[in-house]
């Protein structure tokens, strides 16, 4: 899958499906054989134990992908999961944050510590653009153009990149965070979240003191996407061109 340039998250998701099936076989006393009947019983058990439809679907997809690989490699003559219907996934309505919740969220990031600057930049960027958590933490300093009020997401879901506009308050939050980075001796590091004295490949740390050590969740990303822009922000159609550059002295460290 790495040769197909699948993302690490996709590879992990497929692996999780196979590992989940093997754990189920061991726990239920079934032989770890690949058959449609066993796969259906496994999925039914997942759903019966409270797994979301989306989780069960992702696990089934991982096992199906593994079976397809075995067929391609000549280990199996046919895919035992071929024609097996995927679990139905409910289309949930994601509640947007209220204006009061939005104000309290931003207030929780108030402060002059570099972590406060970082957290406000993350929150405002996600609220205003609807960017996924993985997209935000993968940003590089060169991806932020404060003068033109644009952020480039190099690789989003499905390997698709895009340019997203940001408003005045998000620009200010990012600028403050970049200046806080420089004061910590990180001005010459490309990754926007790199810690001083260490190499890094992500844009923002996924953990913060406000999250009690937990990474930004998929649910919070969906909530951010459904929430109107924060005060001072704006939503508009992203430019179709990606031929811009990051002005020296503003977007870079």
RALINZI-V620880 format. One record per residue. N is the residue number from 0. RES is the residue in one small letter. PSI is psi as a letter, one per 20 degrees, with the letter a starting at -180 (999 if undefined). OMEGA is omega as a letter, one per 40 degrees, with the letter a starting at -180 (* if undefined). BURIAL is # if it has 24 or more other C-alpha atoms within 12 Angstrom, else .. Layout:
BEGIN
n:N res:RES psi:PSI omega:OMEGA burial:BURIAL
n:N res:RES psi:PSI omega:OMEGA burial:BURIAL
END
This chain:
BEGIN
n:0 res:x psi:h omega:i burial:.
n:1 res:x psi:h omega:i burial:.
n:2 res:x psi:h omega:i burial:.
n:3 res:x psi:j omega:i burial:.
n:4 res:x psi:k omega:i burial:.
n:5 res:x psi:q omega:a burial:.
n:6 res:x psi:q omega:i burial:.
n:7 res:x psi:h omega:i burial:.
n:8 res:x psi:h omega:i burial:.
n:9 res:x psi:g omega:i burial:.
n:10 res:x psi:g omega:i burial:#
n:11 res:x psi:g omega:a burial:.
n:12 res:x psi:g omega:i burial:#
n:13 res:x psi:g omega:i burial:#
n:14 res:x psi:h omega:i burial:#
n:15 res:x psi:h omega:i burial:#
n:16 res:x psi:g omega:a burial:#
n:17 res:x psi:g omega:a burial:#
n:18 res:x psi:h omega:i burial:.
n:19 res:x psi:g omega:i burial:#
n:20 res:x psi:g omega:i burial:#
n:21 res:x psi:h omega:i burial:#
n:22 res:x psi:g omega:i burial:.
n:23 res:x psi:g omega:i burial:#
n:24 res:x psi:g omega:a burial:.
n:25 res:x psi:g omega:a burial:.
n:26 res:x psi:h omega:a burial:.
n:27 res:x psi:i omega:i burial:.
n:28 res:x psi:j omega:i burial:.
n:29 res:x psi:q omega:i burial:.
n:30 res:x psi:q omega:a burial:.
n:31 res:x psi:m omega:i burial:.
n:32 res:x psi:q omega:a burial:.
n:33 res:x psi:o omega:i burial:#
n:34 res:x psi:q omega:a burial:#
n:35 res:x psi:h omega:a burial:.
n:36 res:x psi:g omega:i burial:.
n:37 res:x psi:g omega:a burial:#
n:38 res:x psi:h omega:i burial:#
n:39 res:x psi:h omega:i burial:#
n:40 res:x psi:h omega:i burial:.
n:41 res:x psi:g omega:i burial:#
n:42 res:x psi:g omega:i burial:#
n:43 res:x psi:h omega:i burial:#
n:44 res:x psi:g omega:i burial:.
n:45 res:x psi:g omega:a burial:#
n:46 res:x psi:h omega:a burial:.
n:47 res:x psi:h omega:i burial:.
n:48 res:x psi:j omega:i burial:.
n:49 res:x psi:j omega:i burial:.
n:50 res:x psi:q omega:i burial:.
n:51 res:x psi:q omega:i burial:.
n:52 res:x psi:h omega:a burial:#
n:53 res:x psi:h omega:i burial:.
n:54 res:x psi:g omega:i burial:#
n:55 res:x psi:h omega:i burial:#
n:56 res:x psi:g omega:i burial:#
n:57 res:x psi:g omega:i burial:#
n:58 res:x psi:g omega:i burial:#
n:59 res:x psi:h omega:i burial:#
n:60 res:x psi:h omega:i burial:#
n:61 res:x psi:g omega:i burial:#
n:62 res:x psi:h omega:i burial:#
n:63 res:x psi:h omega:i burial:#
n:64 res:x psi:h omega:i burial:#
n:65 res:x psi:g omega:i burial:#
n:66 res:x psi:g omega:i burial:#
n:67 res:x psi:h omega:i burial:.
n:68 res:x psi:g omega:i burial:.
n:69 res:x psi:h omega:i burial:.
n:70 res:x psi:g omega:a burial:.
n:71 res:x psi:h omega:a burial:.
n:72 res:x psi:i omega:i burial:.
n:73 res:x psi:j omega:i burial:.
n:74 res:x psi:h omega:i burial:.
n:75 res:x psi:q omega:i burial:.
n:76 res:x psi:h omega:i burial:.
n:77 res:x psi:q omega:a burial:.
n:78 res:x psi:o omega:a burial:#
n:79 res:x psi:i omega:a burial:#
n:80 res:x psi:j omega:i burial:#
n:81 res:x psi:p omega:i burial:#
n:82 res:x psi:i omega:i burial:.
n:83 res:x psi:p omega:a burial:.
n:84 res:x psi:p omega:i burial:.
n:85 res:x psi:q omega:i burial:#
n:86 res:x psi:q omega:i burial:#
n:87 res:x psi:q omega:a burial:.
n:88 res:x psi:p omega:i burial:.
n:89 res:x psi:p omega:i burial:.
n:90 res:x psi:n omega:a burial:.
n:91 res:x psi:q omega:i burial:.
n:92 res:x psi:o omega:a burial:.
n:93 res:x psi:p omega:a burial:.
n:94 res:x psi:p omega:i burial:.
n:95 res:x psi:q omega:i burial:.
n:96 res:x psi:p omega:i burial:#
n:97 res:x psi:r omega:i burial:.
n:98 res:x psi:h omega:i burial:.
n:99 res:x psi:g omega:i burial:.
n:100 res:x psi:h omega:i burial:.
n:101 res:x psi:g omega:i burial:#
n:102 res:x psi:g omega:a burial:.
n:103 res:x psi:h omega:i burial:.
n:104 res:x psi:g omega:i burial:#
n:105 res:x psi:h omega:i burial:#
n:106 res:x psi:h omega:i burial:.
n:107 res:x psi:i omega:i burial:.
n:108 res:x psi:j omega:a burial:#
n:109 res:x psi:p omega:i burial:.
n:110 res:x psi:r omega:a burial:.
n:111 res:x psi:i omega:i burial:.
n:112 res:x psi:q omega:a burial:.
n:113 res:x psi:h omega:i burial:#
n:114 res:x psi:h omega:i burial:#
n:115 res:x psi:g omega:i burial:#
n:116 res:x psi:g omega:i burial:#
n:117 res:x psi:g omega:a burial:#
n:118 res:x psi:h omega:i burial:#
n:119 res:x psi:h omega:i burial:#
n:120 res:x psi:g omega:i burial:#
n:121 res:x psi:g omega:a burial:#
n:122 res:x psi:g omega:a burial:#
n:123 res:x psi:h omega:a burial:#
n:124 res:x psi:g omega:i burial:#
n:125 res:x psi:g omega:i burial:#
n:126 res:x psi:g omega:a burial:#
n:127 res:x psi:h omega:a burial:#
n:128 res:x psi:i omega:a burial:#
n:129 res:x psi:j omega:a burial:#
n:130 res:x psi:q omega:i burial:#
n:131 res:x psi:q omega:a burial:#
n:132 res:x psi:g omega:a burial:#
n:133 res:x psi:h omega:i burial:#
n:134 res:x psi:h omega:a burial:#
n:135 res:x psi:g omega:a burial:#
n:136 res:x psi:i omega:i burial:#
n:137 res:x psi:j omega:a burial:#
n:138 res:x psi:q omega:i burial:#
n:139 res:x psi:q omega:a burial:#
n:140 res:x psi:h omega:a burial:#
n:141 res:x psi:i omega:i burial:#
n:142 res:x psi:i omega:a burial:#
n:143 res:x psi:o omega:i burial:#
n:144 res:x psi:n omega:a burial:#
n:145 res:x psi:h omega:a burial:#
n:146 res:x psi:g omega:a burial:#
n:147 res:x psi:i omega:i burial:.
n:148 res:x psi:l omega:a burial:#
n:149 res:x psi:q omega:i burial:#
n:150 res:x psi:p omega:i burial:#
n:151 res:x psi:p omega:i burial:#
n:152 res:x psi:o omega:a burial:#
n:153 res:x psi:h omega:a burial:#
n:154 res:x psi:o omega:i burial:#
n:155 res:x psi:b omega:a burial:#
n:156 res:x psi:p omega:a burial:.
n:157 res:x psi:j omega:i burial:.
n:158 res:x psi:j omega:a burial:.
n:159 res:x psi:p omega:i burial:.
n:160 res:x psi:r omega:i burial:.
n:161 res:x psi:r omega:i burial:#
n:162 res:x psi:p omega:a burial:#
n:163 res:x psi:p omega:i burial:#
n:164 res:x psi:q omega:i burial:#
n:165 res:x psi:q omega:a burial:#
n:166 res:x psi:a omega:a burial:#
n:167 res:x psi:g omega:a burial:#
n:168 res:x psi:h omega:i burial:#
n:169 res:x psi:h omega:i burial:#
n:170 res:x psi:g omega:a burial:#
n:171 res:x psi:g omega:a burial:#
n:172 res:x psi:g omega:i burial:#
n:173 res:x psi:g omega:i burial:#
n:174 res:x psi:g omega:i burial:#
n:175 res:x psi:g omega:i burial:#
n:176 res:x psi:g omega:i burial:#
n:177 res:x psi:h omega:i burial:#
n:178 res:x psi:h omega:i burial:#
n:179 res:x psi:h omega:i burial:#
n:180 res:x psi:g omega:a burial:#
n:181 res:x psi:h omega:i burial:#
n:182 res:x psi:i omega:i burial:.
n:183 res:x psi:j omega:i burial:.
n:184 res:x psi:k omega:a burial:.
n:185 res:x psi:j omega:a burial:#
n:186 res:x psi:h omega:a burial:#
n:187 res:x psi:j omega:a burial:#
n:188 res:x psi:p omega:a burial:#
n:189 res:x psi:g omega:a burial:#
n:190 res:x psi:p omega:a burial:#
n:191 res:x psi:h omega:a burial:#
n:192 res:x psi:j omega:a burial:#
n:193 res:x psi:p omega:i burial:#
n:194 res:x psi:q omega:a burial:#
n:195 res:x psi:p omega:i burial:.
n:196 res:x psi:j omega:a burial:.
n:197 res:x psi:q omega:i burial:.
n:198 res:x psi:q omega:i burial:.
n:199 res:x psi:q omega:a burial:.
n:200 res:x psi:j omega:a burial:.
n:201 res:x psi:r omega:a burial:#
n:202 res:x psi:g omega:i burial:#
n:203 res:x psi:q omega:i burial:#
n:204 res:x psi:q omega:a burial:#
n:205 res:x psi:i omega:a burial:#
n:206 res:x psi:q omega:i burial:.
n:207 res:x psi:r omega:i burial:.
n:208 res:x psi:h omega:i burial:.
n:209 res:x psi:h omega:a burial:.
n:210 res:x psi:j omega:i burial:.
n:211 res:x psi:k omega:i burial:.
n:212 res:x psi:j omega:a burial:.
n:213 res:x psi:q omega:i burial:.
n:214 res:x psi:r omega:i burial:.
n:215 res:x psi:p omega:a burial:#
n:216 res:x psi:r omega:i burial:.
n:217 res:x psi:h omega:i burial:.
n:218 res:x psi:g omega:a burial:.
n:219 res:x psi:h omega:i burial:#
n:220 res:x psi:g omega:i burial:#
n:221 res:x psi:g omega:i burial:#
n:222 res:x psi:g omega:i burial:#
n:223 res:x psi:g omega:a burial:#
n:224 res:x psi:h omega:a burial:#
n:225 res:x psi:i omega:a burial:#
n:226 res:x psi:p omega:i burial:#
n:227 res:x psi:q omega:a burial:#
n:228 res:x psi:q omega:i burial:#
n:229 res:x psi:r omega:i burial:#
n:230 res:x psi:p omega:a burial:.
n:231 res:x psi:i omega:i burial:.
n:232 res:x psi:a omega:i burial:#
n:233 res:x psi:q omega:i burial:#
n:234 res:x psi:p omega:i burial:#
n:235 res:x psi:r omega:a burial:.
n:236 res:x psi:p omega:a burial:.
n:237 res:x psi:q omega:i burial:.
n:238 res:x psi:q omega:a burial:.
n:239 res:x psi:i omega:a burial:.
n:240 res:x psi:q omega:i burial:.
n:241 res:x psi:k omega:a burial:.
n:242 res:x psi:k omega:a burial:.
n:243 res:x psi:r omega:i burial:.
n:244 res:x psi:r omega:a burial:.
n:245 res:x psi:o omega:a burial:#
n:246 res:x psi:q omega:i burial:.
n:247 res:x psi:p omega:i burial:.
n:248 res:x psi:i omega:i burial:.
n:249 res:x psi:g omega:a burial:#
n:250 res:x psi:h omega:a burial:#
n:251 res:x psi:r omega:i burial:#
n:252 res:x psi:999 omega:* burial:#
END
